[in-house]
Amino acid sequence: MLDSHSSKKLLSNHALVFLMLFILGILIALAAELPFGGWVQIPLLSLVWWRLSTLGTITLKKYFLLGLVFGLGYFVVGLWWLYISLHDVGGMNPLLSCMAVFLLSSYVALYFSVACLSIRLFKTSYLSGLLLASIWVVSEYLRGELFTGFPWMGFAESQVNGPFASIAPYLGGLACTFLAVYTSWQILQLKQHFLHYASTLLLVAFITFLASLWSFTKPIGEPLTVELIQGNFPQSMIFRPEGVLRQIQFYSTTMTQSDAELIIAPETAFSWPENDLPIGLLESLQHFSNDTNSNLLFGVIGRDPSSPSGREFSNRALGLLPSADPYRYDKNHLVPFGEFIPPGFHWFVNAFSVPLSDFARGGAEQANLMIRRKNQDPLYAAITICYEDVFGGELASRIRNNAEPTNLLINLTNLAWFGKSQAPAQQLRLSQLRSLETGLPALRATNTGITAVLGPNGKVLASLPEFTQATLSAKVQGYSGKTPYVIWGNFPILSISCLLLIWGIIRQRRF
């Protein structure tokens, strides 16, 4: 039995372990914002595995709590901008806003906790790194699927600035996560069997290098001239009558002053129901499109009083095309609490001011935007609105199943909800990952930033400074073809991970 002094020492040691893991979670989250964040995160993850693997035979409950504390440090820092939308913009009570951020961070940290348990449950062997990486992939996949999914702040998007970006076109972001976790574990083992683990690291590096030598999409047609409009309207005025009119005036005037083939304004640029917009506005924009052969795309509030769901409003992208019927895309993957209210949570939404917070959901397989061009074949663009570009598997499925080819990606976003935070940079990395996975260029038209043009390799080709009212003019090359990830989605990496876990469980029971 431990004496009083020994008990106090043990408790103190445990407290230091909890503190260390919490700080490591914070550092790994902060590392994502660095220019080479994907590289920096890997040795920091090695420290997490080292601390967890040297704790001896502590209880599963305590191990689970340690993983939870690590996840909390990571997500509280990574998602703190939600406080801005709830309190600063939505007017929610500060304590309730902090509690909401903490509870969401705790929920997503649970997936980290479950993944960390593999270090305790499986016997240490050459399989340990593979099993840790596999359970991490499965946990991250589930985080993106359960309760409508919230895969924000995974390790994958940091790899756009890391060593495993070239794997994304083959197996997607989850495979980047797999290799980041696996590599960080192998680095930890170098002190035990240097030659064995160094050789596996060299093999991973060689495979990654080989993967970078192939591309699966190729340029098609002449470059497209585009103009992206960044209005920089504060969220506090977006749904006020005077603010709505100012936005409509600015965006409509700016669009009609452009000579680009494709002109894009952000999500809810016209923050008013489409059928209630000022008389003659859409007609005049359609005439402009017909006369100049320009394609216009901008955000509006869709309205369908006969919607089967009983929700008549939708978050819509409206396209006005030369001598053609208007194009409409209604957002499919809605944000919980911001765009739809889960059953039993109306009290929470009522605690802060979010206009139109219960949208109708668009179809999962909507048509691409056809960009009409004079004396050239049209180009086809897959549209996403804001949060939708978090879900790589859904976008890959849309491209795979669409009747028309997809030549570029377009995302319309309004991140004014989150003020001066890291949220715009986080979403930019997610868009970069989507370009990597699909091998397609991307256009991002945002209200406050980051408005940008991305190449098919995910690199930022041009961008606007945040919180400025400006336009970004560029030439964008369309691409054709499908990457292995678009063809197969997450099936290969999930199959590999599940088979490895089954192998690990069988081996555990056998020995």
C-alpha positions in Angstrom: 0.0 0.0 0.0 1.3 3.5 -0.9 2.0 5.8 2.0 0.8 9.4 2.0 4.0 10.8 0.5 4.0 8.3 -2.3 0.4 8.9 -3.1 0.9 12.7 -3.3 4.0 12.1 -5.5 2.0 9.8 -7.8 -0.9 12.3 -8.1 1.6 15.1 -8.9 3.2 13.0 -11.6 -0.2 12.2 -13.1 -1.1 15.9 -13.0 2.1 16.7 -14.9 1.3 14.1 -17.5 -2.2 15.6 -18.1 -0.7 19.1 -18.3 2.0 17.9 -20.8 -0.6 16.3 -23.1 -2.8 19.3 -22.9 0.1 21.6 -23.9 1.1 19.2 -26.7 -2.4 19.4 -28.0 -2.2 23.2 -28.1 1.2 23.1 -29.8 0.1 20.7 -32.5 -3.0 22.9 -33.2 -0.8 26.0 -33.4 1.7 24.2 -35.6 -1.0 23.8 -38.3 -0.8 27.6 -38.9 2.9 27.5 -39.7 4.2 27.5 -43.3 5.5 23.9 -42.9 2.9 22.9 -40.3 2.5 19.4 -41.6 6.2 18.7 -41.0 6.2 20.3 -37.5 3.2 18.3 -36.3 4.9 14.9 -36.8 7.7 15.2 -34.2 5.2 16.8 -31.8 2.9 13.8 -32.3 5.9 11.6 -31.5 6.1 13.3 -28.1 2.4 12.5 -27.5 3.0 8.8 -28.3 6.1 8.7 -26.2 4.3 10.1 -23.1 1.4 7.7 -23.5 3.5 4.6 -24.2 5.6 5.1 -21.1 2.8 5.2 -18.5 2.9 1.5 -17.7 -0.3 -0.4 -16.8 -2.6 2.5 -15.8 -6.3 1.9 -16.0 -8.1 2.2 -19.4 -10.3 5.0 -17.8 -7.2 7.1 -17.0 -5.7 6.4 -20.4 -9.0 7.5 -22.0 -8.9 10.7 -20.0 -5.3 11.4 -21.1 -6.3 11.1 -24.7 -9.3 13.4 -24.0 -7.1 16.0 -22.4 -4.8 15.9 -25.5 -7.8 16.3 -27.8 -9.2 19.2 -25.7 -6.0 21.1 -25.9 -6.0 20.6 -29.7 -9.6 21.5 -30.4 -10.2 24.3 -27.9 -7.3 26.2 -29.6 -8.4 25.1 -33.1 -12.1 25.9 -32.7 -12.0 29.0 -30.4 -13.3 31.1 -33.3 -16.8 29.6 -32.6 -16.9 31.9 -29.6 -16.8 34.9 -32.0 -19.8 33.7 -33.9 -21.8 32.8 -30.8 -20.9 35.8 -28.6 -19.5 38.7 -30.7 -21.9 38.2 -33.6 -24.7 36.2 -32.2 -25.0 38.0 -28.9 -25.0 34.8 -26.8 -24.1 35.0 -23.1 -20.3 34.7 -22.7 -20.5 31.8 -20.3 -22.8 29.9 -22.5 -20.6 30.6 -25.5 -17.6 29.3 -23.7 -19.5 26.3 -22.6 -20.7 25.6 -26.2 -17.1 25.7 -27.5 -15.9 23.5 -24.7 -18.6 20.9 -25.2 -18.0 20.7 -29.0 -14.3 20.4 -28.4 -14.9 17.7 -25.8 -17.1 15.8 -28.3 -14.6 15.8 -31.1 -11.8 15.0 -28.7 -13.6 11.8 -27.8 -12.5 10.4 -31.2 -8.9 11.2 -30.3 -9.3 9.4 -26.9 -10.6 6.3 -28.6 -7.7 6.3 -31.1 -5.1 6.8 -28.3 -6.5 3.7 -26.5 -4.8 1.5 -29.2 -1.4 2.2 -27.6 -2.7 0.7 -24.3 -4.8 -2.1 -25.8 -2.4 -3.7 -28.3 0.8 -5.3 -27.3 3.9 -3.4 -28.4 5.3 -4.8 -31.7 6.3 -3.8 -35.2 2.5 -3.6 -35.9 1.9 -0.9 -33.2 2.4 2.1 -35.6 0.2 0.5 -38.2 -2.5 -0.2 -35.7 -2.4 3.3 -34.2 -2.6 4.9 -37.7 -5.4 2.5 -38.6 -7.6 3.3 -35.6 -6.9 7.0 -36.1 -8.2 6.8 -39.7 -11.3 4.9 -38.6 -11.9 7.4 -35.8 -11.5 10.4 -38.1 -13.8 8.9 -40.7 -16.5 8.4 -38.0 -16.0 11.9 -36.8 -16.8 13.1 -40.3 -20.0 10.9 -40.5 -21.8 10.7 -37.2 -24.4 13.3 -36.3 -23.9 14.9 -39.8 -20.1 15.0 -39.3 -17.6 17.5 -38.1 -14.2 16.5 -39.5 -12.7 20.1 -39.1 -9.1 20.3 -37.8 -8.0 16.8 -38.9 -4.2 16.2 -39.4 -4.9 15.7 -43.1 -5.3 19.4 -44.1 -2.0 20.3 -42.5 -0.4 17.9 -44.9 -1.0 20.4 -47.8 2.1 22.0 -46.1 3.6 18.7 -45.2 5.4 15.6 -46.5 2.4 13.6 -47.6 0.5 15.9 -49.9 1.3 13.8 -52.9 -0.7 10.8 -51.5 -4.0 12.8 -51.5 -4.8 12.2 -55.2 -4.4 8.4 -54.6 -6.1 7.7 -51.3 -7.4 11.1 -50.0 -6.9 13.0 -46.9 -7.4 10.1 -44.6 -4.3 8.4 -46.1 -2.4 11.6 -45.4 -3.5 11.2 -41.8 -2.5 7.6 -41.7 1.0 8.3 -42.9 1.4 11.3 -40.5 0.5 9.2 -37.5 2.4 6.2 -38.6 5.6 8.2 -39.4 5.4 9.9 -36.0 5.3 6.5 -34.3 8.2 5.2 -36.3 10.3 8.2 -35.4 9.7 7.4 -31.7 11.0 3.8 -32.2 14.3 4.8 -33.8 16.1 4.7 -30.5 15.2 1.0 -30.0 15.8 -0.6 -33.5 17.3 2.2 -35.6 18.0 0.2 -38.8 14.6 -1.4 -38.9 12.6 1.7 -38.3 14.8 4.0 -40.3 14.4 1.6 -43.3 10.6 1.8 -43.0 10.8 5.6 -42.9 13.0 5.7 -46.0 10.5 3.4 -47.7 7.6 5.7 -46.8 9.6 8.7 -48.1 10.4 6.8 -51.4 6.7 5.9 -52.0 5.7 9.5 -51.3 8.3 10.7 -53.8 7.1 8.2 -56.4 3.5 9.3 -55.9 4.5 12.9 -56.8 5.7 11.9 -60.2 2.2 11.1 -61.6 -0.8 13.3 -62.3 -4.2 12.0 -63.3 -5.8 15.2 -64.7 -4.6 17.3 -67.7 -5.3 20.8 -69.0 -8.3 21.2 -71.3 -9.1 24.2 -73.6 -7.9 27.7 -73.2 -7.6 29.4 -69.8 -10.8 30.9 -68.4 -10.8 34.6 -67.3 -12.4 34.9 -63.9 -13.1 37.7 -61.4 -13.7 36.9 -57.8 -15.4 39.6 -55.7 -14.7 40.1 -52.0 -17.2 42.5 -50.5 -15.9 42.6 -46.9 -19.3 43.3 -45.3 -19.5 42.8 -41.5 -21.8 40.0 -40.4 -23.8 42.4 -38.2 -25.2 44.2 -41.3 -25.6 41.2 -43.7 -29.3 40.6 -42.9 -30.3 44.1 -42.0 -32.4 45.9 -44.7 -30.0 48.7 -45.2 -27.1 46.2 -45.3 -28.9 44.0 -47.8 -29.4 46.9 -50.1 -25.8 48.0 -49.8 -24.6 44.5 -50.7 -26.9 44.1 -53.6 -25.8 47.5 -55.0 -22.1 46.7 -54.5 -22.1 43.2 -56.0 -24.4 43.9 -58.9 -22.5 47.1 -59.9 -19.1 45.3 -59.5 -20.3 42.3 -61.6 -21.5 44.5 -64.4 -18.2 46.4 -64.6 -16.2 43.2 -65.3 -15.3 41.7 -68.6 -14.3 38.3 -67.3 -15.9 35.1 -68.6 -16.8 34.0 -65.1 -17.7 36.4 -62.3 -18.3 35.1 -58.8 -19.6 36.8 -55.7 -19.6 35.0 -52.3 -22.2 33.1 -50.3 -25.3 35.2 -49.5 -23.9 38.1 -51.5 -27.6 38.9 -52.1 -28.8 38.0 -48.6 -32.4 38.1 -49.5 -34.9 35.5 -50.9 -34.4 35.2 -54.7 -38.0 35.8 -55.6 -38.2 38.9 -53.4 -35.1 40.7 -54.8 -35.6 44.2 -56.2 -37.7 44.3 -59.3 -35.7 44.0 -62.5 -32.4 43.1 -60.7 -32.0 39.6 -62.0 -33.4 40.5 -65.4 -30.8 43.3 -65.8 -28.0 40.9 -64.7 -29.3 38.3 -67.2 -29.2 40.9 -70.0 -25.6 41.8 -69.0 -24.7 38.1 -69.2 -26.3 37.7 -72.6 -24.7 40.9 -74.0 -21.1 40.2 -72.7 -21.1 36.4 -72.8 -20.2 36.5 -69.0 -21.3 33.8 -66.6 -22.4 35.1 -63.2 -22.5 33.1 -60.0 -23.4 34.5 -56.6 -25.0 33.5 -53.3 -28.7 34.2 -52.6 -31.4 32.9 -50.3 -33.4 30.3 -52.1 -37.1 30.0 -51.4 -39.6 27.2 -52.1 -42.9 27.5 -50.1 -43.9 24.0 -51.3 -40.7 22.3 -50.0 -41.6 18.7 -48.7 -39.4 19.3 -45.6 -41.6 22.3 -44.5 -38.5 24.5 -44.7 -39.0 27.0 -47.5 -35.6 28.7 -47.4 -32.3 27.4 -48.7 -28.7 28.5 -49.0 -28.3 28.9 -52.7 -25.8 29.6 -55.4 -27.5 31.2 -58.4 -25.9 31.2 -61.8 -26.9 33.5 -64.7 -25.5 32.1 -67.9 -25.4 33.6 -71.5 -28.6 32.7 -73.4 -29.5 29.9 -71.0 -31.8 29.1 -68.1 -30.5 30.1 -64.6 -28.5 27.5 -62.7 -29.3 26.8 -59.1 -27.3 24.8 -56.5 -28.8 24.5 -53.0 -26.4 23.6 -50.2 -26.7 20.0 -49.3 -24.5 19.6 -46.2 -25.8 22.1 -43.7 -24.1 23.3 -40.5 -25.9 22.1 -37.4 -27.4 25.1 -35.4 -26.3 27.6 -38.0 -28.3 26.2 -41.0 -30.5 23.6 -39.5 -31.7 22.9 -36.0 -31.3 19.4 -34.6 -34.4 18.1 -32.8 -34.6 19.4 -29.3 -32.2 22.2 -29.7 -34.4 25.1 -30.7 -33.7 26.6 -27.2 -30.0 26.8 -28.0 -30.5 28.5 -31.3 -32.9 30.9 -29.7 -30.1 32.0 -27.3 -28.3 33.7 -30.1 -29.3 35.7 -33.2 -29.0 33.7 -36.3 -31.4 34.7 -39.1 -32.7 31.9 -41.3 -31.1 29.1 -39.2 -33.3 26.3 -40.4 -32.6 25.8 -44.1 -34.0 23.2 -46.5 -31.3 20.7 -47.7 -30.4 20.5 -51.4 -30.1 17.2 -53.2 -26.9 15.1 -52.8 -26.3 14.8 -56.5 -26.9 18.2 -58.1 -25.7 19.1 -61.6 -22.5 20.9 -62.2 -22.5 24.5 -63.3 -21.9 24.7 -67.1 -19.7 27.7 -67.9 -20.6 28.8 -71.4 -17.8 30.1 -73.6 -17.8 31.9 -76.9 -16.4 29.7 -79.7 -15.2 27.1 -77.2 -16.5 24.0 -75.5 -18.1 24.7 -72.1 -16.4 24.0 -68.8 -18.1 22.3 -65.9 -17.7 23.3 -62.2 -18.6 21.5 -59.0 -20.1 24.0 -56.6 -19.7 23.9 -52.8 -21.0 26.5 -50.3 -18.8 27.2 -47.3 -18.6 24.2 -44.9 -19.2 21.7 -47.7 -15.6 21.6 -48.8 -14.7 20.0 -45.5 -16.2 16.7 -46.8 -13.8 15.3 -49.3 -15.6 12.0 -49.7 -18.9 13.7 -50.6 -17.3 15.9 -53.2 -15.5 12.9 -54.7 -18.8 11.1 -54.9 -20.5 14.0 -56.6 -17.7 14.3 -59.2 -17.7 10.5 -59.8 -21.4 10.2 -60.2 -22.1 13.4 -62.2 -23.4 13.0 -65.7 -21.1 15.8 -66.9 -17.3 16.0 -66.4 -15.8 18.3 -63.7 -13.1 20.7 -64.8 -12.8 22.9 -61.7 -14.1 23.5 -58.2 -15.9 26.6 -57.0 -16.5 27.4 -53.3 -18.7 30.4 -52.2 -18.1 31.3 -48.6 -18.9 33.9 -45.9 -16.6 33.6 -42.9 -17.5 37.1 -41.4 -19.1 35.0 -38.6 -15.7 34.3 -37.2 -13.9 37.6 -37.2 -10.2 37.9 -37.2 -9.4 34.3 -36.4 -7.6 31.3 -38.0 -10.9 30.0 -39.4 -10.3 31.4 -42.9 -6.8 29.9 -43.1 -8.2 26.6 -41.9 -10.8 26.5 -44.6 -8.3 27.6 -47.2 -6.2 24.5 -46.3 -9.3 22.3 -46.6 -9.9 23.7 -50.1 -6.3 23.0 -51.0 -6.8 19.4 -49.9 -9.9 19.1 -52.1 -7.9 20.3 -55.1 -5.1 17.8 -54.3 -7.6 15.0 -53.9 -9.4 15.7 -57.2 -6.5 17.1 -59.3 -8.6 20.1 -60.1 -8.1 23.9 -59.8 -10.4 25.7 -57.4 -11.9 29.2 -57.1 -12.8 30.6 -53.7 -15.0 33.6 -53.6 -15.4 34.9 -50.0 -17.0 37.9 -48.2 -14.1 38.7 -45.8 -11.4 36.2 -47.0 -9.5 34.2 -48.0 -10.5 34.8 -51.6 -8.1 32.7 -53.7 -7.3 30.8 -56.9 -5.8 27.3 -56.3 -4.0 25.1 -58.8 -4.7 21.4 -59.3 -1.8 20.7 -56.9 -3.5 22.7 -54.2 -1.0 25.6 -54.4 -2.3 29.1 -54.0 -1.8 30.9 -57.3 -3.4 34.2 -56.3 -5.3 35.6 -53.3 -6.7 38.8 -51.8 -5.8 40.1 -48.3 -8.4 39.4 -45.7 -10.9 42.1 -44.6 -10.4 44.2 -47.8 -13.1 45.1 -50.3 -11.5 44.1 -53.6 -11.7 41.9 -56.7 -9.3 39.3 -57.8 -8.8 38.8 -61.6 -7.0 35.8 -62.9 -6.8 33.2 -65.7 -7.6 29.7 -64.7 -6.8 26.6 -66.7 -9.6 23.9 -66.7 -8.6 20.3 -66.2 -10.1 17.0 -67.2 -9.8 13.5 -65.8 -10.3 11.7 -62.5 -7.8 10.9 -59.7 -7.9 7.4 -58.1 -9.4 9.1 -55.0 -12.3 10.4 -57.1 -12.9 7.0 -58.6 -12.6 5.0 -55.3 -13.2 7.5 -52.6 -12.3 6.5 -49.0 -12.9 2.8 -49.6 -9.3 1.7 -50.1 -7.8 3.5 -47.1 -10.7 2.4 -44.8 -10.4 -1.2 -46.1 -6.7 -1.2 -45.4 -7.2 0.3 -41.9 -10.0 -2.2 -41.0 -8.0 -5.2 -42.2 -5.0 -4.1 -40.2 -7.1 -3.7 -37.1 -8.7 -7.1 -37.6 -5.2 -8.5 -38.0 -4.1 -6.8 -34.8 -7.0 -8.1 -32.8 -6.4 -11.7 -34.0 -2.7 -11.4 -33.1 -3.6 -9.9 -29.7 -5.8 -12.9 -28.9 -3.3 -15.4 -30.2 -0.5 -14.1 -28.0 
